[in-house]
Amino acid sequence: MAYSEDGYEWKPLNGNKTFLKPKAGKDKLMYDPCIILGPEGRFHMVWTVSWNDKVIGYASSKDLIHWSEQQETPVMLLKEAEKNSWAPEIFFGPK
């Protein structure tokens, strides 16, 4: 993780070490992360876990440093023609 005050120059956090090592999915990847702040004040993240799997990763955090256990969330299982799930995004609606 890194931060930027202008969107051009980025500074690494945590001594340039990871806060969350990928453990979900066959390939244990963490690509295309999408993080949102939920209405309960908790951060929720989903990500691509594999190039050839029909699951996405999920974890949550109160502070973006300490994360819940990673979960594999199955998607597209009923679509036999689909080969994978990439670049997931999440959002919360008012309901």
Summary of the structure (lengths in Angstrom):
residues: 95
radius of gyration: 14.7
end to end distance: 30.9
largest distance: 44.5
contacts: 221
relative contact order: 0.21
helix: 3%
strand: 31%
